[in-house]
């Protein structure tokens, strides 16, 4: 009978009382809540455990934030300390009251509701805590009134790119081939493999994702940027005495005037990859590292008879040792391009040919301009072409696209 009475008592909670309860003062609810817990001790214990768990979570998170802040202040991050304490305090204080507002309406639902609310608050607490770690660790710096910005090593990230573009009130210019690399880890790994000279030239620095990684590795860095807004932003946000920002067209830059030895690095605009690579390679830098479309990179490694085999192939394979440093799928960029990209590295060989690379490039262009014609027809302008072909044992009916780079170099030397 006692058991039936308890069930009847529980089933007699009127819905109007539950609705009126929401309009009562906090103190009245606390008093009634205490009575409810006395009536249902098992529920009270479960709910109390849930509240205690959240309270401990908030306290643990707060202590964790303060401990990390202690490490931060030792390193000297005063701003990070203030942010960490504020986040930790808010997390610890905010977790407990929200869980205490869970008012049981039944023995079975009280425990489950309390646990669900408890788990929700734990997720929120940890989310705030981990979101505060970059600030505590010094990953952010103030970049204007009330504005946070990533520091060195973080520019090649989607967060930084979007924040910088928003601050400039600018969208990526597709006409200039602006696809910003957002995979900082992969980009940094490529830079670690570079053999840079003390003097370096960067093509298309944009917002400085690659620039900030190059600066510690060279004594002088010239960044060529065509976009006026980007050039001004780079000067303002990277005030390094080793950096010289030049606003101009990379195709018109006189690379041969750079003090040798020098290196060239860049995330090249895809629509001018071939002429830009030709302009750079004809100046014979000590090393050349470029992010290009995969199909364009195939020209560096092409073999005779390959459709990608051309004048650019001749220069690369005669003067450089080339390798692919890493592949960059479309999701490594913002906005995502519609092509696959690769980062290619080229280092000049020790025993390079003594031929002028500019004149050799012109000769190779003439020789390979009409790929389906015989080499005899492509060399009509040279009076001694027949003798040169005979000397090298090349049949007049041979097509130029079948000749390896070394044979084309030998033919150039005889005809130049």
NUMARKOL-798292 format. One line per field, with one value per residue (C-alpha): chain; x, z, y; residue in one letter. Coordinates in pm, 1 decimal. Example, Ala and Ser with C-alpha at 12.3 -4.5 7.8 and 13.67 -1.06 7.14 Angstrom:
chain c(A,A)
u c(1230.0,1367.0)
w c(780.0,714.0)
v c(-450.0,-106.0)
resn c(A,S)
***
This chain:
chain c(A,A,A,A,A,A,A,A,A,A,A,A,A,A,A,A,A,A,A,A,A,A,A,A,A,A,A,A,A,A,A,A,A,A,A,A,A,A,A,A,A,A,A,A,A,A,A,A,A,A,A,A,A,A,A,A,A,A,A,A,A,A,A,A,A,A,A,A,A,A,A,A,A,A,A,A,A,A,A,A,A,A,A,A,A,A,A,A,A,A,A,A,A,A,A,A,A,A,A,A,A,A,A,A,A,A,A,A,A,A,A,A,A,A,A,A,A,A,A,A,A,A,A,A,A,A,A,A,A,A,A,A,A,A,A,A,A,A,A,A,A,A,A,A,A,A,A,A,A,A,A,A,A,A,A,A,A,A,A,A,A,A,A,A,A,A,A,A,A,A,A,A,A,A,A,A,A,A,A,A,A,A,A,A,A,A,A,A,A,A,A,A,A,A,A,A,A,A,A,A,A,A,A,A,A,A,A,A,A,A,A,A,A,A,A,A,A,A,A,A,A,A,A,A,A,A,A,A,A,A,A,A,A,A,A,A,A,A,A,A,A,A,A,A,A,A,A,A,A,A,A,A,A,A,A,A,A,A,A,A,A,A,A,A,A,A,A,A,A,A,A,A,A,A,A,A,A,A,A,A,A,A,A,A,A,A,A,A,A,A,A,A,A,A,A,A,A,A,A,A,A,A,A,A,A,A,A,A,A,A,A,A,A,A,A,A,A,A,A,A,A,A,A,A,A,A,A,A,A,A,A,A,A,A,A,A,A,A,A,A,A,A,A,A,A,A,A,A,A,A,A,A,A,A,A,A,A,A,A,A,A,A,A,A,A,A,A,A,A,A,A,A,A,A,A,A,A,A,A,A,A,A,A,A,A,A,A,A,A,A,A,A,A,A,A,A,A,A,A,A,A,A,A,A,A,A,A,A,A,A,A,A,A,A,A,A)
u c(0.0,282.9,428.1,93.8,57.5,395.5,300.0,-32.1,144.0,386.4,116.9,-82.6,161.6,-68.9,58.3,-52.0,186.8,475.3,385.5,348.9,682.7,861.3,720.2,837.2,1137.5,1475.8,1464.9,1121.5,1243.9,1551.5,1328.8,1088.7,1377.4,1513.8,1176.9,1158.8,1501.5,1394.1,1090.6,1303.8,1642.9,1772.5,1696.6,1853.5,2168.2,2192.0,2125.9,2373.1,2637.3,2573.2,2602.9,2913.2,3063.6,3003.6,3132.2,3447.2,3476.1,3452.3,3703.0,3941.9,3918.2,3972.7,4276.9,4409.2,4370.7,4542.4,4830.9,4885.0,4864.3,5135.0,5358.1,5264.4,5357.1,5691.2,5758.6,5641.2,5295.5,5116.1,4819.2,4778.3,4768.8,4474.9,4285.1,4350.3,4234.6,3918.8,3832.1,3906.8,3699.9,3403.7,3409.6,3422.5,3148.1,2918.2,2900.7,2739.1,2433.3,2303.3,2298.5,2128.6,1835.0,1743.5,1421.4,1313.2,960.7,982.3,1218.4,1319.4,1348.1,1535.2,1850.2,1856.8,1784.1,2048.1,2305.4,2226.3,2252.1,2571.2,2730.2,2625.7,2787.5,3107.2,3133.4,3081.1,3336.8,3604.3,3524.5,3588.4,3899.6,4062.3,3963.7,4157.9,4479.1,4610.4,4572.6,4731.0,5019.3,5088.4,4941.5,4760.7,4868.6,4668.3,4642.0,4430.8,4155.7,3979.8,4119.6,4320.7,4563.8,4787.4,5158.2,5452.0,5403.2,5026.0,4970.8,4922.5,4588.5,4226.5,4159.0,4434.9,4356.6,3988.3,4061.2,4320.9,4096.6,3809.2,4029.2,4132.0,3770.5,3899.6,3821.5,4074.8,4141.8,4109.3,4236.2,4569.5,4559.1,4519.7,4479.1,4625.9,4787.8,4620.0,4817.0,5092.6,5230.8,5278.1,5419.3,5664.4,5782.7,5864.5,6057.7,6259.9,6388.1,6496.6,6859.3,6829.5,7100.4,7156.5,6975.3,6625.6,6339.9,5977.6,5718.1,5362.4,5390.1,5023.3,4947.0,5288.6,5219.1,5539.5,5724.3,5733.9,5879.0,6152.9,6271.2,6457.0,6637.6,6797.9,6978.0,6785.8,6438.3,6279.9,5905.7,5748.9,5375.6,5151.8,4849.8,4889.3,4676.4,4868.8,5203.2,5101.7,4966.8,5289.8,5501.1,5282.6,5251.5,5604.1,5834.8,6153.3,6473.1,6561.8,6240.3,6202.0,5855.0,5849.7,5517.7,5539.5,5494.9,5708.7,5723.2,5903.6,6144.1,6513.9,6618.4,6964.2,7042.6,7015.2,7350.7,7461.8,7408.8,7037.1,6728.4,6376.5,6066.4,5700.2,5342.4,5313.0,4990.2,4881.0,4792.7,5151.0,5347.1,5538.6,5655.0,5734.8,5939.8,6120.5,6206.8,6344.6,6538.6,6706.3,6867.0,7011.3,6935.2,7119.4,6784.6,6424.8,6126.5,5776.9,5420.6,5262.1,4977.2,5059.2,5022.4,5274.5,5516.4,5500.0,5692.9,5991.9,6017.6,5892.6,6083.0,6130.4,5814.3,5603.0,5346.2,5478.9,5836.3,5943.9,6193.5,6125.7,6210.1,6542.6,6645.8,6541.3,6702.7,7029.2,7093.3,6905.0,6827.8,6452.1,6225.0,5869.1,5869.3,5499.5,5156.8,4894.8,4532.2,4269.6,4164.8,4511.7,4411.8,4158.1,3968.2,3997.0,4139.0,4001.3,4342.2,4597.9,4917.1,5270.3,5568.8,5874.9,6233.8,6525.1,6890.4,7155.0,7401.3,7770.7,7882.6,7625.6,7672.1,7859.3,7589.9,7386.4,7051.0,6859.2,6994.3,6955.7,6591.4,6527.5,6694.0,6492.2,6173.7,6248.5,6340.3,6027.6,5778.6,5647.9,5662.6,5528.1,5776.4,6117.3,6424.2,6556.7,6257.7,6284.1,6649.1,6611.8,6739.9,7078.2,7311.8,7525.3,7229.3,7298.9,7662.3,7561.6,7307.5,7564.3,7823.5,7581.7,7456.9,7099.1,6879.7,6724.9,6379.9,6402.0,6149.4,6295.2,6062.9,6246.7,6586.0,6705.9,6818.2,7189.6,7154.8,6968.9,7248.7,7512.4,7318.1,7292.4,7665.5,7729.5,7476.9,7510.7)
w c(0.0,83.3,-263.0,-431.7,-221.2,-339.2,-699.0,-653.1,-484.2,-772.6,-1037.8,-876.8,-964.7,-1150.1,-1476.5,-1353.1,-1059.9,-1293.0,-1506.7,-1204.2,-1076.9,-1364.5,-1254.3,-892.3,-748.3,-737.7,-358.1,-365.9,-627.5,-424.7,-118.8,-318.4,-489.3,-148.6,-55.4,-380.1,-316.6,32.6,-116.4,-377.2,-211.4,-498.6,-749.4,-523.5,-493.7,-870.8,-940.2,-671.0,-821.9,-1162.5,-1020.4,-828.5,-1143.1,-1338.5,-1051.6,-1039.1,-1417.7,-1400.7,-1116.0,-1296.2,-1615.4,-1419.8,-1243.1,-1574.3,-1734.4,-1442.9,-1449.4,-1821.4,-1763.4,-1500.6,-1763.4,-2006.7,-1767.8,-1706.2,-2077.8,-2074.8,-2230.2,-2014.3,-2245.3,-2266.7,-1886.1,-1862.7,-2136.1,-1974.2,-1627.0,-1769.2,-1971.5,-1683.0,-1436.2,-1672.5,-1740.3,-1371.0,-1267.1,-1559.8,-1530.4,-1184.8,-1185.1,-1515.6,-1391.7,-1061.2,-1258.6,-1369.1,-1175.2,-1147.6,-1254.0,-1205.5,-1039.7,-1370.7,-1579.3,-1315.2,-1320.1,-1699.7,-1749.1,-1496.7,-1664.4,-2011.3,-1892.4,-1710.2,-2022.8,-2229.0,-1985.9,-1978.0,-2356.3,-2343.2,-2065.9,-2251.6,-2575.3,-2413.1,-2244.3,-2556.5,-2762.4,-2514.9,-2549.2,-2860.7,-2679.9,-2361.6,-2556.0,-2733.0,-3069.4,-3098.5,-3077.6,-3076.1,-3428.0,-3369.3,-3126.8,-3005.2,-3285.3,-3258.0,-3522.5,-3556.5,-3502.2,-3692.1,-3830.4,-3850.7,-4167.7,-4385.5,-4220.6,-4316.2,-3999.9,-4067.8,-4439.9,-4382.4,-4097.5,-4302.9,-4608.4,-4391.0,-4234.7,-4583.6,-4706.0,-4997.3,-5175.3,-5351.8,-5701.9,-5939.5,-6226.3,-6043.3,-5956.7,-5582.7,-5419.3,-5069.3,-4919.3,-4588.1,-4509.4,-4297.8,-4184.2,-4537.0,-4654.5,-4364.2,-4443.2,-4798.6,-4675.8,-4442.2,-4745.8,-4937.5,-4998.0,-4997.3,-5076.7,-4850.6,-5111.0,-5204.5,-5421.6,-5358.2,-5633.0,-5527.6,-5146.7,-5102.0,-4729.1,-4626.9,-4557.9,-4730.5,-4660.2,-4283.5,-4326.1,-4561.1,-4356.4,-4087.0,-4357.4,-4560.7,-4509.5,-4770.4,-4912.0,-5197.9,-5233.3,-5568.9,-5535.9,-5813.8,-5590.3,-5436.6,-5130.7,-5058.0,-5097.7,-4849.6,-4604.7,-4620.1,-4548.2,-4250.4,-4089.1,-4153.8,-4072.9,-4098.4,-4208.2,-4419.2,-4619.8,-4921.2,-5077.3,-5444.3,-5606.1,-5964.8,-6228.6,-6168.8,-6544.9,-6592.3,-6302.3,-6395.0,-6210.9,-6369.8,-6185.3,-5845.8,-5673.4,-5729.9,-5586.3,-5529.4,-5486.9,-5619.5,-5440.0,-5511.4,-5524.8,-5894.0,-6062.0,-6272.6,-6580.2,-6629.6,-6499.2,-6819.1,-6911.9,-6547.6,-6500.4,-6827.2,-6712.6,-6383.8,-6522.5,-6794.1,-6509.4,-6365.4,-5994.5,-5755.2,-5665.4,-5772.8,-5566.9,-5704.4,-5636.1,-5973.4,-6129.1,-6158.6,-6536.7,-6555.4,-6332.3,-6573.9,-6822.5,-6588.2,-6584.6,-6933.8,-7158.2,-7536.6,-7737.0,-7438.1,-7526.6,-7230.7,-7363.2,-7465.1,-7428.1,-7054.2,-7018.2,-7192.5,-6950.2,-6636.9,-6726.7,-6852.1,-6565.9,-6262.5,-6048.2,-6000.3,-5756.2,-5627.7,-5263.0,-5191.5,-5350.2,-5257.4,-5326.9,-5379.7,-5012.4,-4923.1,-5069.3,-5019.9,-5240.4,-5366.8,-5720.8,-5967.2,-6022.4,-5834.0,-5731.1,-5647.2,-5490.0,-5707.7,-5602.8,-5842.1,-5744.0,-5998.8,-6090.9,-6021.3,-6381.6,-6581.4,-6957.2,-7056.5,-7312.2,-7261.8,-7127.1,-7291.2,-7639.2,-7585.6,-7487.7,-7808.9,-8014.9,-7844.5,-7903.7,-8276.4,-8295.3,-8115.8,-8245.8,-8518.2,-8349.2,-8637.0,-8892.6,-8955.0,-8798.5,-9146.5,-9209.8,-8865.7,-8927.9,-9273.1,-9152.6,-9063.2,-9363.2,-9195.6,-9062.0,-9285.2,-9171.3,-8805.6,-8841.0,-9012.6,-8741.1,-8470.1,-8677.4,-8679.1,-8973.3,-9150.1,-9124.1,-8745.0,-8548.8,-8297.5,-8018.0,-8013.1,-7935.0,-7570.5,-7407.8,-7442.6,-7820.0,-7858.2,-7663.6,-7890.7,-8198.1,-8061.9,-8007.0,-8368.9,-8513.1,-8275.8)
v c(0.0,236.7,187.5,261.5,575.5,703.7,643.4,825.3,1112.7,1142.9,1116.2,1395.8,1676.0,1917.5,2070.6,2414.8,2387.5,2314.6,2616.4,2842.1,2720.9,2889.5,3226.8,3202.8,3375.9,3205.5,3177.5,3010.0,2765.8,2681.0,2610.7,2396.5,2226.2,2129.2,1983.4,1795.8,1648.3,1543.2,1366.6,1191.8,1127.1,910.6,1184.5,1446.6,1241.7,1189.5,1556.1,1658.1,1436.2,1591.7,1943.4,1850.5,1701.1,2020.9,2231.1,2022.0,2048.2,2426.1,2437.9,2203.4,2405.7,2726.8,2585.4,2454.6,2795.3,2965.8,2715.0,2768.5,3141.9,3104.5,2946.0,3222.1,3499.6,3330.1,3354.8,3711.9,3702.7,3957.7,3992.8,3616.4,3598.7,3835.4,3649.9,3311.8,3420.4,3578.1,3267.1,3031.7,3235.7,3261.1,2888.0,2797.4,3038.6,2975.1,2597.9,2560.9,2791.8,2663.0,2306.6,2401.0,2538.5,2186.5,2124.8,1758.5,1676.4,1299.0,1052.0,890.1,1205.3,1406.5,1198.0,1168.8,1540.8,1636.9,1416.6,1548.8,1907.1,1822.5,1674.0,1975.2,2214.5,2008.1,2034.6,2409.5,2445.0,2252.9,2436.2,2773.2,2637.3,2497.2,2799.9,3009.8,2806.4,2993.7,3324.9,3187.6,3035.8,3362.8,3261.9,3593.8,3954.4,4273.2,4416.4,4725.0,4826.8,4514.9,4299.6,3979.1,3861.7,3554.8,3600.1,3450.3,3102.1,3136.9,3343.0,3035.0,2950.6,3000.2,3201.1,3450.8,3482.7,3554.0,3794.0,3983.7,4006.1,4129.4,4397.0,4508.0,4488.0,4284.7,3959.4,3736.1,3866.8,3574.5,3788.4,3804.4,3435.3,3497.7,3157.3,3178.7,2870.3,2778.7,2462.8,2613.6,2279.3,2148.1,2481.7,2495.6,2142.8,2252.9,2557.4,2335.8,2144.4,2454.1,2542.7,2920.3,3171.8,3471.6,3681.4,3566.9,3692.7,3601.6,3622.8,3706.1,3717.3,3810.9,3826.9,3692.0,3323.6,3216.8,3541.9,3498.4,3148.4,3271.2,3569.4,3370.5,3171.2,3450.1,3779.7,3976.7,3909.8,4106.1,4044.1,4135.7,4201.5,4334.5,4403.8,4749.9,4669.4,4349.3,4525.9,4797.6,4538.4,4341.2,4648.7,4739.2,4397.3,4263.1,4555.6,4351.2,4530.9,4226.6,4257.6,4484.6,4493.3,4591.2,4668.9,4558.9,4290.4,3981.2,3920.7,4252.2,4219.2,4201.9,3886.1,3886.5,4211.2,4041.8,3982.9,3625.7,3378.8,3431.3,3216.6,3266.4,3137.8,3187.1,3068.4,3146.8,3263.5,2969.6,3173.3,3299.7,3001.1,2920.4,3273.4,3349.7,3033.1,3106.2,3458.6,3327.2,3030.8,3238.9,3438.6,3113.4,3154.1,2925.6,2769.1,2808.3,2690.3,2738.5,2636.0,2559.7,2369.0,1998.2,2005.8,2291.4,2100.5,1807.5,2025.6,2029.7,1650.2,1560.7,1320.2,1346.2,1268.4,1374.4,1645.3,1851.4,1837.5,2187.6,2475.5,2502.9,2134.1,2193.1,2469.0,2280.7,1949.8,2099.8,2341.7,2207.9,1907.6,1920.9,1740.1,1762.7,1871.0,1817.4,1793.5,2053.8,1955.1,2228.1,2231.1,2364.6,2701.9,2976.5,3007.0,2649.7,2633.0,2382.5,2222.3,2016.1,2195.0,2088.2,2260.2,2201.6,2259.7,2318.9,2356.2,2453.9,2184.0,2226.7,2168.7,2364.1,2422.6,2736.3,2821.1,3139.3,3012.2,3299.7,3224.6,2851.3,2904.0,3098.0,2824.3,2549.2,2747.6,2772.0,2405.5,2282.3,2538.5,2305.8,1969.8,1761.2,1891.7,1740.1,1894.7,1980.8,2207.3,2370.0,2464.7,2618.1,2956.6,2804.7,2759.6,2495.3,2296.0,1994.4,1975.3,2003.5,1723.8,1505.2,1576.0,1468.2,1173.3,1305.5,1206.3,1509.9,1346.4,1330.9,1529.7,1772.2,1655.8,1322.3,1477.1,1474.6,1803.5,1715.9,1667.3,1996.2,2169.2,2014.3,2122.1,2476.0,2495.5,2396.9,2641.8,2940.1)
resn c(X,X,X,X,X,X,X,X,X,X,X,X,X,X,X,X,X,X,X,X,X,X,X,X,X,X,X,X,X,X,X,X,X,X,X,X,X,X,X,X,X,X,X,X,X,X,X,X,X,X,X,X,X,X,X,X,X,X,X,X,X,X,X,X,X,X,X,X,X,X,X,X,X,X,X,X,X,X,X,X,X,X,X,X,X,X,X,X,X,X,X,X,X,X,X,X,X,X,X,X,X,X,X,X,X,X,X,X,X,X,X,X,X,X,X,X,X,X,X,X,X,X,X,X,X,X,X,X,X,X,X,X,X,X,X,X,X,X,X,X,X,X,X,X,X,X,X,X,X,X,X,X,X,X,X,X,X,X,X,X,X,X,X,X,X,X,X,X,X,X,X,X,X,X,X,X,X,X,X,X,X,X,X,X,X,X,X,X,X,X,X,X,X,X,X,X,X,X,X,X,X,X,X,X,X,X,X,X,X,X,X,X,X,X,X,X,X,X,X,X,X,X,X,X,X,X,X,X,X,X,X,X,X,X,X,X,X,X,X,X,X,X,X,X,X,X,X,X,X,X,X,X,X,X,X,X,X,X,X,X,X,X,X,X,X,X,X,X,X,X,X,X,X,X,X,X,X,X,X,X,X,X,X,X,X,X,X,X,X,X,X,X,X,X,X,X,X,X,X,X,X,X,X,X,X,X,X,X,X,X,X,X,X,X,X,X,X,X,X,X,X,X,X,X,X,X,X,X,X,X,X,X,X,X,X,X,X,X,X,X,X,X,X,X,X,X,X,X,X,X,X,X,X,X,X,X,X,X,X,X,X,X,X,X,X,X,X,X,X,X,X,X,X,X,X,X,X,X,X,X,X,X,X,X,X,X,X,X,X,X,X,X,X,X,X,X,X,X,X,X,X,X,X,X,X,X,X,X,X,X,X,X,X,X,X,X)
***
